[in-house]
């Protein structure tokens, strides 16, 4: 059985936590799931949300960002826009999350 890959692209600070939580939800449903914060900086995460990201990683998912402050403050993996383009080619589902 081949598992699907999904990517939540998050560009709005107000939806960042919910988007990462949604990525975890798909990982629980046996999908490879990723969150990407693009061009948005978020505050340092509380322990509950850090634990959620750790759970996502345990299920072979990840949270990426092209904003270095997110990587420094929250331990996200750095990903340039060019690298994001390459990663998106591997995805079965791309969700633009939290667009106003």
N, CA, C and O atoms as CSV, one atom per row, in Angstrom:
chain,resi,resn,atom,element,x,y,z
A,1,UNK,N,N,0.840,-1.186,0.000
A,1,UNK,CA,C,0.000,0.000,0.000
A,1,UNK,C,C,0.883,1.246,0.000
A,1,UNK,O,O,1.760,1.392,0.851
A,2,UNK,N,N,0.651,2.127,-0.943
A,2,UNK,CA,C,1.425,3.358,-1.021
A,2,UNK,C,C,0.684,4.469,-0.287
A,2,UNK,O,O,-0.495,4.722,-0.533
A,3,UNK,N,N,1.396,5.119,0.611
A,3,UNK,CA,C,0.790,6.197,1.381
A,3,UNK,C,C,0.865,7.506,0.607
A,3,UNK,O,O,1.847,7.772,-0.086
A,4,UNK,N,N,-0.157,8.302,0.726
A,4,UNK,CA,C,-0.218,9.612,0.086
A,4,UNK,C,C,0.627,10.613,0.870
A,4,UNK,O,O,0.869,10.443,2.065
A,5,UNK,N,N,1.069,11.654,0.176
A,5,UNK,CA,C,1.836,12.735,0.790
A,5,UNK,C,C,1.034,14.019,0.681
A,5,UNK,O,O,0.513,14.349,-0.385
A,6,UNK,N,N,0.937,14.747,1.798
A,6,UNK,CA,C,0.182,16.003,1.825
A,6,UNK,C,C,1.045,17.109,2.409
A,6,UNK,O,O,1.850,16.882,3.313
A,7,UNK,N,N,0.862,18.302,1.878
A,7,UNK,CA,C,1.603,19.472,2.355
A,7,UNK,C,C,0.637,20.616,2.625
A,7,UNK,O,O,-0.121,21.021,1.744
A,8,UNK,N,N,0.669,21.130,3.840
A,8,UNK,CA,C,-0.113,22.307,4.215
A,8,UNK,C,C,0.794,23.522,4.088
A,8,UNK,O,O,1.777,23.647,4.818
A,9,UNK,N,N,0.465,24.414,3.166
A,9,UNK,CA,C,1.226,25.644,2.977
A,9,UNK,C,C,0.533,26.754,3.756
A,9,UNK,O,O,-0.601,27.124,3.449
A,10,UNK,N,N,1.215,27.278,4.759
A,10,UNK,CA,C,0.624,28.245,5.689
A,10,UNK,C,C,1.310,29.583,5.490
A,10,UNK,O,O,2.528,29.694,5.629
A,11,UNK,N,N,0.509,30.613,5.158
A,11,UNK,CA,C,1.064,31.950,4.938
A,11,UNK,C,C,0.425,32.997,5.837
A,11,UNK,O,O,0.574,34.197,5.604
A,12,UNK,N,N,-0.278,32.550,6.852
A,12,UNK,CA,C,-0.976,33.475,7.734
A,12,UNK,C,C,-0.715,33.062,9.182
A,12,UNK,O,O,-1.012,31.937,9.582
A,13,UNK,N,N,-0.164,33.975,9.946
A,13,UNK,CA,C,0.197,33.702,11.343
A,13,UNK,C,C,-0.997,33.211,12.158
A,13,UNK,O,O,-0.845,32.356,13.031
A,14,UNK,N,N,-2.191,33.752,11.873
A,14,UNK,CA,C,-3.385,33.392,12.644
A,14,UNK,C,C,-3.779,31.931,12.477
A,14,UNK,O,O,-4.476,31.380,13.329
A,15,UNK,N,N,-3.345,31.294,11.393
A,15,UNK,CA,C,-3.732,29.911,11.110
A,15,UNK,C,C,-2.574,28.928,11.264
A,15,UNK,O,O,-2.734,27.743,10.970
A,16,UNK,N,N,-1.426,29.389,11.714
A,16,UNK,CA,C,-0.238,28.542,11.760
A,16,UNK,C,C,-0.427,27.326,12.670
A,16,UNK,O,O,-0.142,26.201,12.261
A,17,UNK,N,N,-0.896,27.538,13.876
A,17,UNK,CA,C,-1.071,26.423,14.824
A,17,UNK,C,C,-2.097,25.431,14.284
A,17,UNK,O,O,-1.873,24.221,14.326
A,18,UNK,N,N,-3.204,25.930,13.784
A,18,UNK,CA,C,-4.251,25.054,13.265
A,18,UNK,C,C,-3.751,24.267,12.053
A,18,UNK,O,O,-4.076,23.088,11.911
A,19,UNK,N,N,-2.978,24.892,11.191
A,19,UNK,CA,C,-2.430,24.203,10.029
A,19,UNK,C,C,-1.474,23.092,10.417
A,19,UNK,O,O,-1.498,22.015,9.821
A,20,UNK,N,N,-0.628,23.344,11.413
A,20,UNK,CA,C,0.294,22.304,11.878
A,20,UNK,C,C,-0.477,21.166,12.548
A,20,UNK,O,O,-0.113,19.999,12.401
A,21,UNK,N,N,-1.524,21.497,13.271
A,21,UNK,CA,C,-2.360,20.484,13.912
A,21,UNK,C,C,-3.074,19.636,12.849
A,21,UNK,O,O,-3.235,18.427,13.020
A,22,UNK,N,N,-3.494,20.269,11.765
A,22,UNK,CA,C,-4.126,19.535,10.664
A,22,UNK,C,C,-3.144,18.580,10.001
A,22,UNK,O,O,-3.518,17.472,9.617
A,23,UNK,N,N,-1.897,18.997,9.864
A,23,UNK,CA,C,-0.867,18.112,9.321
A,23,UNK,C,C,-0.716,16.877,10.204
A,23,UNK,O,O,-0.598,15.760,9.702
A,24,UNK,N,N,-0.721,17.081,11.509
A,24,UNK,CA,C,-0.644,15.954,12.435
A,24,UNK,C,C,-1.861,15.046,12.266
A,24,UNK,O,O,-1.731,13.822,12.292
A,25,UNK,N,N,-3.030,15.634,12.096
A,25,UNK,CA,C,-4.241,14.836,11.911
A,25,UNK,C,C,-4.154,13.923,10.703
A,25,UNK,O,O,-4.590,12.774,10.772
A,26,UNK,N,N,-3.603,14.405,9.597
A,26,UNK,CA,C,-3.447,13.549,8.424
A,26,UNK,C,C,-2.391,12.484,8.649
A,26,UNK,O,O,-2.521,11.369,8.144
A,27,UNK,N,N,-1.348,12.808,9.398
A,27,UNK,CA,C,-0.321,11.807,9.701
A,27,UNK,C,C,-0.928,10.662,10.508
A,27,UNK,O,O,-0.568,9.502,10.310
A,28,UNK,N,N,-1.834,10.982,11.404
A,28,UNK,CA,C,-2.514,9.956,12.190
A,28,UNK,C,C,-3.349,9.058,11.278
A,28,UNK,O,O,-3.549,7.880,11.576
A,29,UNK,N,N,-3.836,9.617,10.165
A,29,UNK,CA,C,-4.652,8.864,9.205
A,29,UNK,C,C,-3.788,8.168,8.141
A,29,UNK,O,O,-4.260,7.875,7.043
A,30,UNK,N,N,-2.534,7.912,8.479
A,30,UNK,CA,C,-1.614,7.167,7.613
A,30,UNK,C,C,-1.266,7.885,6.317
A,30,UNK,O,O,-1.198,7.264,5.256
A,31,UNK,N,N,-1.049,9.177,6.403
A,31,UNK,CA,C,-0.513,9.937,5.273
A,31,UNK,C,C,0.813,10.553,5.720
A,31,UNK,O,O,0.989,10.885,6.892
A,32,UNK,N,N,1.725,10.700,4.789
A,32,UNK,CA,C,2.920,11.487,5.081
A,32,UNK,C,C,2.480,12.936,4.991
A,32,UNK,O,O,1.973,13.367,3.956
A,33,UNK,N,N,2.665,13.678,6.047
A,33,UNK,CA,C,2.099,15.015,6.106
A,33,UNK,C,C,3.148,16.022,6.561
A,33,UNK,O,O,3.956,15.755,7.450
A,34,UNK,N,N,3.107,17.188,5.921
A,34,UNK,CA,C,4.092,18.235,6.179
A,34,UNK,C,C,3.393,19.579,6.314
A,34,UNK,O,O,2.353,19.816,5.698
A,35,UNK,N,N,3.966,20.442,7.113
A,35,UNK,CA,C,3.521,21.820,7.208
A,35,UNK,C,C,4.659,22.715,6.754
A,35,UNK,O,O,5.823,22.443,7.049
A,36,UNK,N,N,4.330,23.775,6.042
A,36,UNK,CA,C,5.342,24.734,5.590
A,36,UNK,C,C,4.837,26.134,5.887
A,36,UNK,O,O,3.808,26.556,5.359
A,37,UNK,N,N,5.559,26.851,6.730
A,37,UNK,CA,C,5.243,28.257,6.989
A,37,UNK,C,C,6.043,29.095,6.011
A,37,UNK,O,O,7.273,29.116,6.056
A,38,UNK,N,N,5.340,29.781,5.130
A,38,UNK,CA,C,5.969,30.538,4.051
A,38,UNK,C,C,5.814,32.036,4.308
A,38,UNK,O,O,4.699,32.550,4.391
A,39,UNK,N,N,6.928,32.714,4.429
A,39,UNK,CA,C,6.966,34.178,4.550
A,39,UNK,C,C,6.185,34.711,5.754
A,39,UNK,O,O,5.683,35.834,5.715
A,40,UNK,N,N,6.082,33.923,6.813
A,40,UNK,CA,C,5.391,34.369,8.015
A,40,UNK,C,C,6.185,33.899,9.238
A,40,UNK,O,O,6.638,32.756,9.301
A,41,UNK,N,N,6.338,34.794,10.192
A,41,UNK,CA,C,7.036,34.459,11.436
A,41,UNK,C,C,6.008,34.283,12.542
A,41,UNK,O,O,5.090,35.089,12.691
A,42,UNK,N,N,6.176,33.210,13.321
A,42,UNK,CA,C,5.274,32.972,14.442
A,42,UNK,C,C,6.049,33.077,15.748
A,42,UNK,O,O,7.278,33.015,15.769
A,43,UNK,N,N,5.301,33.236,16.834
A,43,UNK,CA,C,5.909,33.302,18.159
A,43,UNK,C,C,6.439,31.932,18.558
A,43,UNK,O,O,6.135,30.918,17.931
A,44,UNK,N,N,7.235,31.931,19.613
A,44,UNK,CA,C,7.740,30.661,20.154
A,44,UNK,C,C,6.548,29.824,20.596
A,44,UNK,O,O,5.631,30.320,21.250
A,45,UNK,N,N,6.578,28.543,20.227
A,45,UNK,CA,C,5.482,27.635,20.552
A,45,UNK,C,C,5.504,27.233,22.017
A,45,UNK,O,O,6.566,27.146,22.632
A,46,UNK,N,N,4.318,26.988,22.571
A,46,UNK,CA,C,4.241,26.458,23.928
A,46,UNK,C,C,4.533,24.958,23.892
A,46,UNK,O,O,4.625,24.366,22.816
A,47,UNK,N,N,4.676,24.352,25.057
A,47,UNK,CA,C,5.085,22.954,25.145
A,47,UNK,C,C,4.074,22.019,24.481
A,47,UNK,O,O,4.469,21.031,23.862
A,48,UNK,N,N,2.801,22.308,24.596
A,48,UNK,CA,C,1.780,21.461,23.991
A,48,UNK,C,C,1.955,21.384,22.466
A,48,UNK,O,O,1.840,20.309,21.878
A,49,UNK,N,N,2.230,22.514,21.844
A,49,UNK,CA,C,2.420,22.522,20.389
A,49,UNK,C,C,3.765,21.937,19.980
A,49,UNK,O,O,3.877,21.344,18.908
A,50,UNK,N,N,4.774,22.092,20.807
A,50,UNK,CA,C,6.058,21.434,20.551
A,50,UNK,C,C,5.858,19.925,20.571
A,50,UNK,O,O,6.407,19.212,19.731
A,51,UNK,N,N,5.071,19.434,21.531
A,51,UNK,CA,C,4.780,17.998,21.614
A,51,UNK,C,C,4.056,17.507,20.366
A,51,UNK,O,O,4.323,16.405,19.887
A,52,UNK,N,N,3.143,18.316,19.838
A,52,UNK,CA,C,2.425,17.938,18.609
A,52,UNK,C,C,3.382,17.810,17.427
A,52,UNK,O,O,3.267,16.883,16.624
A,53,UNK,N,N,4.311,18.731,17.326
A,53,UNK,CA,C,5.280,18.667,16.234
A,53,UNK,C,C,6.181,17.449,16.402
A,53,UNK,O,O,6.539,16.804,15.417
A,54,UNK,N,N,6.547,17.134,17.626
A,54,UNK,CA,C,7.327,15.918,17.879
A,54,UNK,C,C,6.547,14.675,17.461
A,54,UNK,O,O,7.127,13.742,16.906
A,55,UNK,N,N,5.246,14.651,17.718
A,55,UNK,CA,C,4.406,13.528,17.285
A,55,UNK,C,C,4.389,13.438,15.765
A,55,UNK,O,O,4.481,12.345,15.206
A,56,UNK,N,N,4.271,14.581,15.092
A,56,UNK,CA,C,4.290,14.608,13.633
A,56,UNK,C,C,5.607,14.028,13.115
A,56,UNK,O,O,5.617,13.252,12.160
A,57,UNK,N,N,6.693,14.402,13.739
A,57,UNK,CA,C,8.006,13.884,13.330
A,57,UNK,C,C,8.112,12.387,13.579
A,57,UNK,O,O,8.728,11.668,12.793
A,58,UNK,N,N,7.513,11.915,14.667
A,58,UNK,CA,C,7.511,10.476,14.945
A,58,UNK,C,C,6.797,9.697,13.846
A,58,UNK,O,O,7.074,8.516,13.637
A,59,UNK,N,N,5.875,10.362,13.142
A,59,UNK,CA,C,5.128,9.732,12.048
A,59,UNK,C,C,5.702,10.110,10.684
A,59,UNK,O,O,5.010,10.055,9.667
A,60,UNK,N,N,6.983,10.496,10.681
A,60,UNK,CA,C,7.745,10.805,9.474
A,60,UNK,C,C,7.280,12.063,8.758
A,60,UNK,O,O,7.492,12.210,7.554
A,61,UNK,N,N,6.646,12.973,9.494
A,61,UNK,CA,C,6.276,14.275,8.959
A,61,UNK,C,C,7.267,15.322,9.422
A,61,UNK,O,O,8.242,15.008,10.105
A,62,UNK,N,N,7.015,16.563,9.050
A,62,UNK,CA,C,7.920,17.651,9.426
A,62,UNK,C,C,7.210,18.978,9.244
A,62,UNK,O,O,6.223,19.080,8.516
A,63,UNK,N,N,7.734,20.003,9.926
A,63,UNK,CA,C,7.307,21.382,9.718
A,63,UNK,C,C,8.527,22.153,9.211
A,63,UNK,O,O,9.593,22.135,9.827
A,64,UNK,N,N,8.347,22.821,8.089
A,64,UNK,CA,C,9.402,23.588,7.445
A,64,UNK,C,C,9.048,25.070,7.476
A,64,UNK,O,O,7.895,25.445,7.692
A,65,UNK,N,N,10.060,25.905,7.258
A,65,UNK,CA,C,9.819,27.337,7.101
A,65,UNK,C,C,10.953,27.964,6.307
A,65,UNK,O,O,12.102,27.529,6.381
A,66,UNK,N,N,10.607,28.990,5.551
A,66,UNK,CA,C,11.636,29.760,4.856
A,66,UNK,C,C,12.018,31.008,5.656
A,66,UNK,O,O,12.778,31.847,5.172
A,67,UNK,N,N,11.495,31.129,6.870
A,67,UNK,CA,C,11.828,32.235,7.768
A,67,UNK,C,C,12.761,31.688,8.849
A,67,UNK,O,O,12.368,30.835,9.645
A,68,UNK,N,N,13.983,32.179,8.869
A,68,UNK,CA,C,14.995,31.642,9.774
A,68,UNK,C,C,14.581,31.750,11.239
A,68,UNK,O,O,14.918,30.870,12.032
A,69,UNK,N,N,13.861,32.805,11.620
A,69,UNK,CA,C,13.433,32.964,13.017
A,69,UNK,C,C,12.559,31.795,13.469
A,69,UNK,O,O,12.646,31.375,14.622
A,70,UNK,N,N,11.721,31.265,12.579
A,70,UNK,CA,C,10.899,30.100,12.940
A,70,UNK,C,C,11.768,28.874,13.203
A,70,UNK,O,O,11.487,28.080,14.100
A,71,UNK,N,N,12.809,28.734,12.421
A,71,UNK,CA,C,13.725,27.609,12.597
A,71,UNK,C,C,14.494,27.757,13.911
A,71,UNK,O,O,14.663,26.787,14.650
A,72,UNK,N,N,14.950,28.960,14.191
A,72,UNK,CA,C,15.716,29.211,15.413
A,72,UNK,C,C,14.854,29.090,16.667
A,72,UNK,O,O,15.280,28.485,17.651
A,73,UNK,N,N,13.652,29.657,16.645
A,73,UNK,CA,C,12.805,29.709,17.838
A,73,UNK,C,C,11.985,28.448,18.070
A,73,UNK,O,O,11.643,28.139,19.212
A,74,UNK,N,N,11.662,27.712,17.004
A,74,UNK,CA,C,10.740,26.586,17.144
A,74,UNK,C,C,11.285,25.266,16.609
A,74,UNK,O,O,10.594,24.248,16.651
A,75,UNK,N,N,12.505,25.277,16.113
A,75,UNK,CA,C,13.115,24.034,15.654
A,75,UNK,C,C,12.575,23.505,14.342
A,75,UNK,O,O,12.709,22.315,14.055
A,76,UNK,N,N,11.958,24.376,13.528
A,76,UNK,CA,C,11.476,23.936,12.223
A,76,UNK,C,C,12.677,23.706,11.312
A,76,UNK,O,O,13.757,24.256,11.532
A,77,UNK,N,N,12.472,22.899,10.305
A,77,UNK,CA,C,13.514,22.671,9.309
A,77,UNK,C,C,13.510,23.828,8.312
A,77,UNK,O,O,12.454,24.255,7.846
A,78,UNK,N,N,14.693,24.325,7.995
A,78,UNK,CA,C,14.808,25.407,7.015
A,78,UNK,C,C,14.544,24.870,5.612
A,78,UNK,O,O,14.968,23.768,5.263
A,79,UNK,N,N,13.839,25.666,4.817
A,79,UNK,CA,C,13.495,25.270,3.453
A,79,UNK,C,C,13.359,26.537,2.615
A,79,UNK,O,O,12.531,27.398,2.912
A,80,UNK,N,N,14.163,26.646,1.579
A,80,UNK,CA,C,14.067,27.816,0.701
A,80,UNK,C,C,12.845,27.662,-0.206
A,80,UNK,O,O,12.265,26.581,-0.302
A,81,UNK,N,N,12.471,28.735,-0.855
A,81,UNK,CA,C,11.341,28.689,-1.788
A,81,UNK,C,C,11.661,27.718,-2.931
A,81,UNK,O,O,10.780,26.987,-3.384
A,82,UNK,N,N,12.899,27.706,-3.392
A,82,UNK,CA,C,13.295,26.787,-4.456
A,82,UNK,C,C,13.172,25.341,-3.991
A,82,UNK,O,O,12.672,24.493,-4.730
A,83,UNK,N,N,13.621,25.055,-2.775
A,83,UNK,CA,C,13.509,23.701,-2.227
A,83,UNK,C,C,12.044,23.313,-2.026
A,83,UNK,O,O,11.670,22.156,-2.218
A,84,UNK,N,N,11.225,24.282,-1.640
A,84,UNK,CA,C,9.798,24.027,-1.494
A,84,UNK,C,C,9.200,23.602,-2.830
A,84,UNK,O,O,8.401,22.666,-2.882
A,85,UNK,N,N,9.575,24.274,-3.897
A,85,UNK,CA,C,9.096,23.903,-5.229
A,85,UNK,C,C,9.429,22.464,-5.573
A,85,UNK,O,O,8.596,21.747,-6.127
A,86,UNK,N,N,10.630,22.041,-5.252
A,86,UNK,CA,C,11.024,20.644,-5.491
A,86,UNK,C,C,10.198,19.687,-4.633
A,86,UNK,O,O,9.743,18.652,-5.121
A,87,UNK,N,N,10.002,20.023,-3.364
A,87,UNK,CA,C,9.242,19.172,-2.444
A,87,UNK,C,C,7.788,19.035,-2.898
A,87,UNK,O,O,7.202,17.957,-2.794
A,88,UNK,N,N,7.211,20.125,-3.400
A,88,UNK,CA,C,5.813,20.085,-3.829
A,88,UNK,C,C,5.590,19.130,-4.997
A,88,UNK,O,O,4.494,18.596,-5.166
A,89,UNK,N,N,6.611,18.919,-5.787
A,89,UNK,CA,C,6.489,17.979,-6.910
A,89,UNK,C,C,6.234,16.550,-6.429
A,89,UNK,O,O,5.666,15.739,-7.160
A,90,UNK,N,N,6.654,16.244,-5.200
A,90,UNK,CA,C,6.483,14.902,-4.630
A,90,UNK,C,C,5.150,14.724,-3.916
A,90,UNK,O,O,4.810,13.610,-3.516
A,91,UNK,N,N,4.391,15.801,-3.751
A,91,UNK,CA,C,3.151,15.739,-2.979
A,91,UNK,C,C,1.974,15.267,-3.836
A,91,UNK,O,O,1.877,15.578,-5.023
A,92,UNK,N,N,1.083,14.508,-3.194
A,92,UNK,CA,C,-0.173,14.115,-3.833
A,92,UNK,C,C,-1.249,15.171,-3.594
A,92,UNK,O,O,-2.122,15.390,-4.434
A,93,UNK,N,N,-1.171,15.816,-2.440
A,93,UNK,CA,C,-2.166,16.817,-2.053
A,93,UNK,C,C,-1.432,18.046,-1.524
A,93,UNK,O,O,-0.545,17.927,-0.679
A,94,UNK,N,N,-1.805,19.232,-2.024
A,94,UNK,CA,C,-1.245,20.497,-1.537
A,94,UNK,C,C,-2.414,21.343,-1.051
A,94,UNK,O,O,-3.355,21.616,-1.796
A,95,UNK,N,N,-2.337,21.751,0.210
A,95,UNK,CA,C,-3.423,22.517,0.824
A,95,UNK,C,C,-2.932,23.920,1.154
A,95,UNK,O,O,-2.129,24.084,2.073
A,96,UNK,N,N,-3.402,24.950,0.415
A,96,UNK,CA,C,-3.097,26.324,0.822
A,96,UNK,C,C,-3.971,26.639,2.038
A,96,UNK,O,O,-5.188,26.772,1.916
A,97,UNK,N,N,-3.349,26.756,3.198
A,97,UNK,CA,C,-4.110,26.780,4.453
A,97,UNK,C,C,-4.195,28.178,5.035
A,97,UNK,O,O,-3.192,28.885,5.128
A,98,UNK,N,N,-5.412,28.578,5.432
A,98,UNK,CA,C,-5.612,29.800,6.159
A,98,UNK,C,C,-5.543,31.064,5.329
A,98,UNK,O,O,-5.173,32.125,5.832
A,99,UNK,N,N,-5.896,30.955,4.064
A,99,UNK,CA,C,-5.878,32.145,3.216
A,99,UNK,C,C,-7.093,32.991,3.539
A,99,UNK,O,O,-8.218,32.492,3.570
A,100,UNK,N,N,-6.864,34.278,3.780
A,100,UNK,CA,C,-7.965,35.203,4.086
A,100,UNK,C,C,-8.497,35.818,2.829
A,100,UNK,O,O,-9.427,36.624,2.881
